[in-house]
Amino acid sequence: MSEELAVSADDVAAAADRIAGDIERTPIADSRTLSAVTGADVVVKFENLQFTASFKDRGAANKLRTLTDDERACGVIALSAGNHAQGVAYHAGRLGIPATIVMPASAPFAKVANTEALGAEVVQAGATFAEASETADRLADERGLTWVHPYNDPAVIAGQGTVGIELLDSIDDLDTIMVPVGGGGLIAGIATWVKAHRPNVEIVGIQSETYPGMLAALAGDELAPSKADTIADGIAVKQPGSLTVPIVRELVDDVIAVPETTIERSISLFLEIEKTVAEGAGAAGLAALLEYPDRWRDKRVALVLTGGNIDTRVLASVLLREMAHSGRITSLRIAVSDTPGQLAPLVAAIASAGANVVEIEHRRLFDPISARATNIDVMLETRDARHADRVVDAIEAKGYRVVRSETT
């Protein structure tokens, strides 16, 4: 190797022994349907079935298990508004270690409440993570707290690497492991173990195109500030770790970025096909297979589904958007005469074509139409895009003018 790395395979093995009673050995299962959709031979590692629904349990548990008696007595501190916060809070509570979690004031109420429910003291400070970090630094100094970093810590990296042990223990003919990448702790740990024991297995990191922080770091660039929101907030990291980047550069075969829309589709597919909830970051590996199907066609590919902590409102929006993109939800605007009895034949035409009316609304006041006419906006549920086309044809065959909303 070109340089000494922060974590060795022995460190990962020691972590596995250390946290064996603390974390779940999560299921690994073949997915025939995802294989048919992507063209790869897909295996899923369900890290969303950890207690806090994220792989972060592993690194947090290992770090806490390595503390000295004095460090345990003083307590720990973490800066997080997501999965890392809950992992540290849960395992610190189990081990009787006081935990302080600093979150920005903008952190979602549910995440604050969940972290407090797990026994941690939550301190909300600052409008941004940078401002919250200043408070966390001050509290750590004042109280003598030990930092539990989400990815830039050898014990955390080694703990995350236990995912790799379980994958190799379960799958003999593995070609590729797809790993979502934010700060790089998970992929650094997995690559450390896998490349030491099965170097021919390809390790590929997946990022959102909105936050390609690891790609920028590997290229020696600084990631430009992004004002765009991302569904994959768990991997929305601007600056990866100083410990993880050298490991990724040395051991990881490739890092690629995927579009937000493909990540959204992957969330929907995990729920519809595997009946499991994937957060945006957790669905990134599947997004890579969907975006580049030829690259991994017929390869035995393991997807690390890293977590399932997605806001229910966001999940509902993702599912509805995917129904619209796939043609199962269609929005139409239909012009009719504004006289009594016009709605009934229109609805009858829709029903005869086998569509279900989800919403319907008359629009008389603000559209540029005759005072003797009205637009009817109707949202329909159909079986698929071809069925939606047949429904539109059936409505137009009755003499109606139909304008169909376009989806991207």
Secondary structure by P-SEA (a helix, b strand, c coil): ccccccccaaaaaaaaaaaccccccbbbbbbaaaaaacccbbbbbccccccccccaaaaaaaaaaaccaaaaaabbbbbcccaaaaaaaaaaaaacbbbbbbbcccccaaaaaaaaaaccccccccccaaaaaaaaaaaaaaaccccccccccaaaaaaaaaaaaaaaaccccccbbbbbbcccaaaaaaaaaaaaccccbbbbbbbbcccaaaaaaaaccccccccccccccccccccccaaaaaaaaccccbbbbbcaaaaaaaaaaaaaccccccccccaaaaaaaaaccccccccbbbbccccccccaaaaaaaaaaaaaaaccbbbbbbbbccccaaaaaaaaaaaaacccccbbbbbcccccccccbbbbbbbbbcccaaaaaaaaaaaaaabbbbbbbbcc
